[in-house]
Amino acid sequence: MADSARAALEAVAREINGLESLCIEIDAAVTARDWGRLERALADSAATMQALEGAMAAAVPYRDEQFDRAAYARLQQIYTYRQERLDALQQYHDEVGERLRALSRWKSYARSLGTPRDFVSRQQPGAIDGLR
């Protein structure tokens, strides 16, 4: 019975450690702006969360209050860190969106002025010399 208790509790610890490692991977992917890597890390963290839920359920007969407090404290730290990174990513997304909207406005404005050829054709004859 002691071996199965130990194995169940170690499985929970292993999954929590996996989540911590994935937080580092997510952070590295965001820093590198490697969106494919970020997508994989987020998918892996979702799978790890499911595995953690299963491990926690399997360990119910062996968990005590002290173990639960320690596990939940670590999970809260992971959640807080991960949420900060996701908030930073959302802020980055919003900033990029605003830059793209500004660029679009400038492009619309430039199109409304026409091409340089249109500008020259609107000038009076002989005015082209004044542009040099």
N, C-alpha and C positions, 0 to 999 in steps of 0.2 A: 504494500500500500504506500509506503514511503517513496518508492521509486516512481509510482504513477503520480503522486502528488508533486514530487520534484519536477518530473517531466512536464506536467501541466502548467506549473508556475513558470518554468523556464521557457515554455512556448509563449506565454504572455510577454515575458521580458524580451524575448527574441523579436516579437512583432513590434513592441514599443521601440526597441533599438532600430529596427528597420524603418519605422516612421521618422525617427530622428535623422537617420542617414538620408532619407528621401528629402527631408527639409533642406539639408545641405546641398543635395543635388538640384532641388528646385531653385535655391538661391544662386547656385553657380550657373544654371541655365538662364535665369533672368539677367544676371550680370553679363553673360556672354551674348545675350539677345538671341539665343539658340532656341527658337520656338518649337522645333521638333523634339528636342531634348526635354523641354519643359512639358510638352504634351505627354511624352512617355513617363516622365517622373510623376505627373499628376495622376495618370492612369495607374501607375504602380502604387501610388499612395492610396488610391481608392481600393485596389485589390488588397493591400496590406491592412487597411482598416477592416475590410470584411474578414480577413484572416484573424485579426485581433479580436473581433467580436466573437468569432468561433472559439478562439483560444480562451477568452474570458468565460464563455459559457461552459466550456469543457472543464475549466478550473474551479467552477462554483463550489464543488464539495471541499476543495482544498484551500480556498481563499479565506483569509481572516480580515478583520477590520484594518489592521496595520498594512497588510499587503494592498488592500483596496485604496487606502489613503495614499500610499506611495505611488501606486500605478496611476491614480487619477491626478495626482500632483504633476507627474511627468507628462501625462497626456494634456493637461491644461497648459503647461509650458510649450509643448509642441503646437497645440492649437493656437496659442497666442502668437508664437513666432510665425507660424504659417499664415495666419490671418494678416499680420503686419506685411508680409511679403506679397500676399494677394492684394491688399489695399494699395501698396506701392505699385504693383503691376497695373491695377485699375487706374491709378493716377497717371501713369505713363501712357496708358491707352487713351485716356481723356485728352492728355496734352498732344499726342500725335493726331487725334481726331480734330482738335482745334487748329493745329497747324495745317492739316489737309483742307479744312473748311476755309481758312484764310487764303491758302494757295488757290483754291477754287474761285474765291471771290476776285482775287487779283487776275486770274486767267480770264474770268468773265469780263472784267473791266477792260483788260487788254484787247479782247475780241471786240468789245463795243467800240473801241477806237479804230479798228480796222488794221490792215497790214501797213507796213512802211510805204508800200507802193500806193495804197489808198491815200496816205498822207501827202505824198508828192503830187498826186493827181488833183488834190483839192487846192493846191497852191496856185497862185497866179503865175502866168508865164513869166519867166525870168526870175522868179522868187527862189528857184532852186540854187542859184548862185549864192544867195544869202544864207543857205544852210551849211555851206562849207566852212 
